Amino acid sequence: MRSIIRKLLFAVLLWFASGAGYAATLLVLGDSLSAAYGIGPREGWVSLLEERLKQKRFDYSVVNASISGETTSGGATRIGEALERERPAVVIVALGGNDGLRGLPVSQMKANLSRIVTAAKGSGARVLLVGIRVPPNYGPRYALDFEGVFVAVGKQHRVPLVPYILQGIGDRRELMQDDNIHPTAAAQPRILENIWPKLEPLLERK
C-alpha cells in the first residue's frame, strides 16, 4: 500500500513540475503604449491579445507589466523581479519610446534592451522585441540611430522583431489621441495585428 502511495505522490510531483493543468504565462513589459493610456483598460492591445489567445486555444495567462512613462532603464531594473515572480514562457519587450522622447543616448537604450532580453532568455523564456520610432523633429541622424537599436538588439540576441508597433497608425491622425503620441481605442486592433505574426510562432499548445 505504501509503495502505491509513494508512486502516486511521485506522479503528482511530476505533474506539477511539468506545469500540467496550468496556463503558461505571457509577460508584456512595456510603457504607456501597452498600458492602455487614455483609453479603457479592456480596450488596449494587450487585453485584445488575451482574447485572441483564448479564441485560438492557446493556453496562456497574460500578465501586463507595462507602466506609463517607463524607460528601458526602468524595464532593465524591473525585469529580474518580474521574471522571478511570473516565470513567463514568453516575454514581449515593448520599451524605448520614452527614451526617445527624452532624447536619451541610443547607446544607453541599446545596453538596457540587451540586459532585458538577456535576462528573459536566460530564464528560459522566448522573447519578442517590439520597436518604436521617434518623431522627425528629433533629427534624421538620431531617428535613424534610434530605430537601428531595435534591429541590432534583435540580431544580436536572435529574437524576432516587430520593427514599429504603430505601423499604419502613427501617420493617421484619426487613430491618435490629442497628444499625437498615444493611439486611440480604435487603433488597438491594428497594433495587435502588427504584433501577432511575429508572436504566434513563439506560442506553444499543450
C-alpha positions in Angstrom: 0.0 0.0 0.0 2.8 2.4 0.9 4.5 1.6 -2.4 1.4 2.6 -4.3 1.0 5.8 -2.3 4.7 6.7 -3.0 4.1 6.1 -6.7 1.0 8.3 -6.7 2.8 11.1 -4.9 5.7 10.9 -7.3 3.3 11.1 -10.3 1.7 14.2 -8.7 5.1 15.8 -8.3 6.0 15.2 -11.9 2.6 16.6 -12.9 3.3 19.8 -11.0 6.9 20.0 -12.3 5.8 19.8 -15.9 3.2 22.6 -15.4 0.4 20.3 -16.5 -3.0 21.8 -15.9 -1.6 25.3 -15.6 -1.6 28.0 -18.3 1.8 29.3 -19.2 2.5 33.0 -18.6 3.0 35.6 -21.3 4.6 38.7 -19.9 4.3 42.1 -21.5 7.0 44.6 -20.4 6.1 47.9 -21.9 5.2 51.6 -21.5 2.1 53.6 -22.0 1.5 52.2 -25.5 1.0 48.8 -23.9 -0.7 50.1 -20.7 -3.8 51.4 -22.4 -3.0 55.0 -21.7 -6.0 57.3 -22.2 -8.5 54.5 -23.1 -10.4 51.8 -21.2 -8.1 49.1 -19.7 -10.0 46.4 -21.6 -9.6 48.3 -24.9 -5.8 48.1 -25.1 -4.0 45.7 -27.4 -2.8 43.6 -24.5 -6.3 42.8 -23.5 -7.2 42.1 -27.1 -4.3 39.7 -27.2 -5.6 37.9 -24.2 -8.9 37.4 -26.0 -7.3 36.2 -29.2 -5.2 33.6 -27.3 -8.4 32.2 -25.9 -10.1 32.2 -29.3 -7.1 30.5 -30.9 -7.0 28.0 -28.0 -3.5 29.0 -26.8 -3.3 28.2 -23.0 -1.6 31.4 -21.8 -2.2 33.7 -18.9 -1.3 37.3 -19.9 0.4 39.5 -17.3 0.7 43.1 -18.4 3.7 44.6 -16.5 3.6 47.8 -18.6 3.9 51.2 -16.9 3.2 54.6 -18.4 6.3 56.7 -18.6 8.6 53.6 -18.3 12.0 53.8 -19.9 14.3 50.9 -20.9 16.3 51.7 -17.8 13.3 51.1 -15.6 12.5 47.9 -17.5 16.0 46.7 -17.0 15.7 47.3 -13.3 12.3 45.5 -13.1 12.9 42.6 -15.3 14.6 40.3 -12.8 11.9 40.6 -10.2 9.2 40.2 -12.9 10.8 37.0 -14.3 11.2 35.5 -10.8 7.6 36.3 -9.9 5.8 35.4 -13.1 8.2 32.7 -14.6 6.9 33.5 -18.1 7.2 31.2 -21.1 7.1 34.2 -23.4 8.1 37.8 -22.9 7.1 40.8 -25.1 9.5 43.7 -24.7 7.9 46.9 -25.9 10.1 49.7 -24.5 12.1 52.6 -25.8 9.5 55.3 -26.7 10.2 57.3 -23.6 13.9 57.1 -24.1 13.4 58.7 -27.5 11.0 61.4 -26.2 13.6 62.3 -23.7 16.4 62.3 -26.2 18.4 59.8 -24.2 21.6 58.3 -25.7 20.8 55.4 -28.1 23.8 53.5 -26.7 22.2 53.5 -23.3 18.9 52.3 -24.7 20.7 49.5 -26.5 22.5 48.4 -23.4 19.3 48.4 -21.4 17.3 46.4 -24.0 20.2 43.9 -24.2 20.0 43.4 -20.5 16.3 42.8 -20.6 16.5 40.3 -23.4 19.5 38.5 -21.9 17.7 38.1 -18.6 14.5 36.9 -20.2 16.3 34.4 -22.4 18.4 33.3 -19.5 15.2 32.4 -17.6 14.2 30.1 -20.5 11.5 32.5 -21.9 11.0 33.1 -25.6 11.3 36.8 -26.4 9.6 39.1 -28.9 11.1 42.6 -29.3 8.8 45.4 -30.3 10.2 48.6 -31.8 9.1 52.2 -31.9 10.1 55.3 -33.8 10.7 58.9 -32.7 9.1 62.0 -34.3 11.1 63.6 -37.2 11.8 66.7 -35.2 14.5 64.9 -33.3 16.6 65.0 -36.4 17.3 62.3 -39.1 20.5 61.1 -37.5 19.0 60.4 -34.1 15.9 58.9 -35.6 17.9 56.5 -37.8 20.2 55.5 -34.9 17.2 55.1 -32.6 15.4 52.8 -35.0 18.6 50.8 -35.6 18.9 49.9 -32.0 16.0 47.5 -32.2 17.3 45.9 -35.3 20.8 45.5 -33.7 19.4 44.0 -30.5 17.2 41.7 -32.3 20.0 40.4 -34.4 22.5 40.2 -31.6 20.2 38.1 -29.4 18.5 36.3 -32.2 15.0 37.3 -31.2 12.2 38.2 -33.6 11.4 41.9 -34.0 8.3 43.9 -34.7 10.0 47.0 -36.2 7.3 49.5 -35.5 4.4 49.0 -33.1 2.4 51.9 -34.6 2.8 50.8 -38.2 -0.2 52.0 -40.2 -1.3 54.1 -37.2 1.3 56.7 -36.3 0.7 58.7 -39.5 -3.0 58.6 -39.3 -4.2 61.5 -37.1 -7.7 60.0 -36.6 -6.1 57.0 -34.9 -4.1 59.0 -32.5 -5.2 60.8 -29.3 -4.9 64.6 -29.0 -1.3 64.4 -27.8 -0.4 62.7 -31.1 1.7 60.2 -29.1 -0.8 57.6 -27.9 -3.1 55.6 -30.1 -6.9 55.6 -29.7 -9.0 52.6 -28.8 -9.8 52.3 -32.5 -6.1 51.7 -33.2 -5.6 48.9 -30.7 -6.8 46.1 -33.0 -4.2 47.3 -35.6 -1.5 47.2 -33.0 -2.4 43.6 -32.3 -2.2 42.8 -36.0 1.3 44.3 -36.1 2.4 42.1 -33.3 0.6 38.8 -33.9 2.5 37.5 -36.9 5.8 37.6 -35.0 4.3 36.4 -31.7 2.3 33.4 -32.9 5.4 31.3 -33.9 6.6 31.7 -30.3 3.5 30.2 -28.8 3.0 26.6 -28.0 -0.1 24.5 -27.4 0.0 22.0 -24.5 
